[in-house]
Amino acid sequence: MQKLVIKGGNALWGEILLRGAKNSALPILAASLLCSGETVLENCPRLTDVFAALRILTHTGCRCSFEEHTVTIHAENIVRSEIPEQLMQEMRSSIVFLGALLGRTGACQVYYPGGCELGPRPIDMHLDALSKMGVCIQRHEGRLDCTAPCGLKGARIHLRFPSVGATENIMLAAVLAKGETVLCNAAREPEICDLAEFLRRSGACISGDGESTIRIKGVKKLGGCAYRVMPDRIAGLTYLCAAAATGGTIRLRGTNGTEMENVLPVLEQSGCRVDRAEDSVYLHAPKRLKSCFRLKTMPHPGFPTDIQPVIMAAMTTAEGTSVFEENIFENRYRHVDGLVQMGADICVSGRTAVVSGVKELYGAHAAATDLRSGAALVVAGLCAAGTTEVRQICHIDRGYEKIEEVLKGAGADIARVQQ
């Protein structure tokens, strides 16, 4: 077991290079199953979730290699259409392999996914949509046996909620289906657009991504391509929030900030100067932030739930009161106990959290309960007086590549040690 030991009080300063997005790389890796040619993914982050996805691909018969930040996948010979429960449990995004395997083989056997426990994330929408596309689904104590006896066919599908996972699964199942699929109330996240662009370059016919209606005309085959994964907007915002919380100044390289436009104004309202350039985002923070008043998490283009814990950590020492309303995941406030342990003044009632800024946080021992809660504790530890220890950092490693090296390079006093 490992933990992060942070000695707070150092303002971040310097440059940070942003790597590829976990939430984009994972569905694209699943999409490589649909390609008969070679797939080369550049700027792929070296994360435990990515390695878990590669284990799934290898299990199905793909040949995979990972050098530096480039993944090469050959999926000519798929020998298995089932994924063992152990592999499915390693990450929440494993469910996206359902649509990919159905699209490639017309049948699959998978288990319900694992990952962070953020409350119920039912896959009913995934299964209802696939049923409309001709998939027969049988449930057996956590296992899903799926077949398409007459092949996958296009359908008109309306999601009751713009689920990212359901949108990805439908896209993956539809690109090789017969006819046209029209997906209404689709998720609009930048990562959806990245998946669509990868599929188009591989030969798929997709339009409307980034809007609420996506149209997919099935083609006979996909050939694979070389593709560069988009930068990770959530990791980038985490580092910007860390600089803001510590009163620092950093330049984030590898992004122009376009995919962060629904959050950067919040940092500006808190007193930070934010400048955008062609390939970087610059942030200069005041000595003390101002409260962000009220934030509501919503589907894109609204404020993202994934960055809420990190923004909250930054607001714990801001001047004034901030109010958060969480509308996506019911257990997204699991970081609050750790922040309160460090001296934060936070009151939670249902979906609402009221954060009254304190002058200083104090080091403490805390445990990451999920990916973003772990990032929030790290941000709090960076600006706290004394030493903070964050345990269970396996959660953090799912979405941040060597977070201690990135932050140390920007002046943080942080180390990964064995417990």
WOLIN-V989940 format. One line per field, one symbol per residue. ss: DSSP state (A for helix, B for strand, O for the rest). phi: phi as a letter, one per 30 degrees, with the letter a starting at -180 (. if undefined). burial: + if it has 9 or more other ideal C-beta (glycine too) atoms within 8 Angstrom, else -. A space follows every 10 residues. Layout:
ss: ???
phi: ???
burial: ???
This chain:
ss: OBBBBBBOOO OOBBBBBOOB OAAAAAAAAA AAAABOOBBB BBOOOOOAAA AAAAAAAAAA OOBBBBBOOB BBBBOOOOOO OBOOAAAAOO OAAAAAAAAA AAAAAOBBBB BOOOOOOOOO OOOAAAAAAA AAOOOBBBBB OOBBBBBOOO OOBOOBBBOO OOOAAAAAAA AAAAOOOBOB BBBBOOOOOA AAAAAAAAAA AOOOBBBOOO OOBBBBBOOO OBOOOBBBOO BOAAAAAAAA AAAAAOOOBB BBBOOOOAAA OOOAAAAAAO OOBBBBOOOB BBBBOOOOOB OOOBBBBOOO OOBOAAAAAA AAAAAOOOBO BBBBBOOOOO OOOOOAAAAA AOOOBBBBBO OBBBBBOOOO OBOOBBBOOO AAAAAAAAAA AAAOBOBBBB BOOOOAAAOO OOAAAAAAOO OOBBBBBBO
phi: .bbccbcdjc ddakbbddcd dedcdddddd ddddcdcdcb cchddcbddd dddddddddd jdcbbbbhbb ccbccdcdcb cccdeedddd addddddddd ddddciaabb cddcjdccje bdcededddd ddcjccbccb hjcccbbbec idbdacbbdd bdddddeddd eddddcddic cccchddcee dddddddddd ddjdcbbjdj cdbccbcdcd acciacbcdd dddddddddd dddddcicbb cccjaciedc ddbeeddddd jdcbccbdba bcbbcddbdc dcibbcdbee cdddddcedd ddedddcddj ccccbccccd cdcdddeddd ecjdcbccbi dcbcccdcda cbeacbbdca eddddddddd ddcddjcccc chdeddddbb dheddddddc jdcbbcbdd
burial: -+++++++-+ ++-+-+-+++ ++++++++++ +++++-+-++ ++++++++++ ++++++++++ ++-+-+--++ +++++--+-- +-+---++++ ++++++++++ ++++--++++ +-+-++-+-- --+-+++-++ +++++++--- --++++-+-- +++++-+-+- -+++++++++ +++++++--- ++++++++++ ++++++++++ -+-+++-++- --+++++++- -++++-+-++ ++++++++++ ++++++++++ +++++++-++ -+++-+++++ ++-+-+---+ +++-+--+++ +++-+++-++ -++++-++++ ++++++++-- ++++++--+- -+++++-+++ -+++++-+-- -++++-++-- ++++-+-+++ ++++++++++ ++++---+++ +++-++++++ +-++-+++-+ ++++-+---
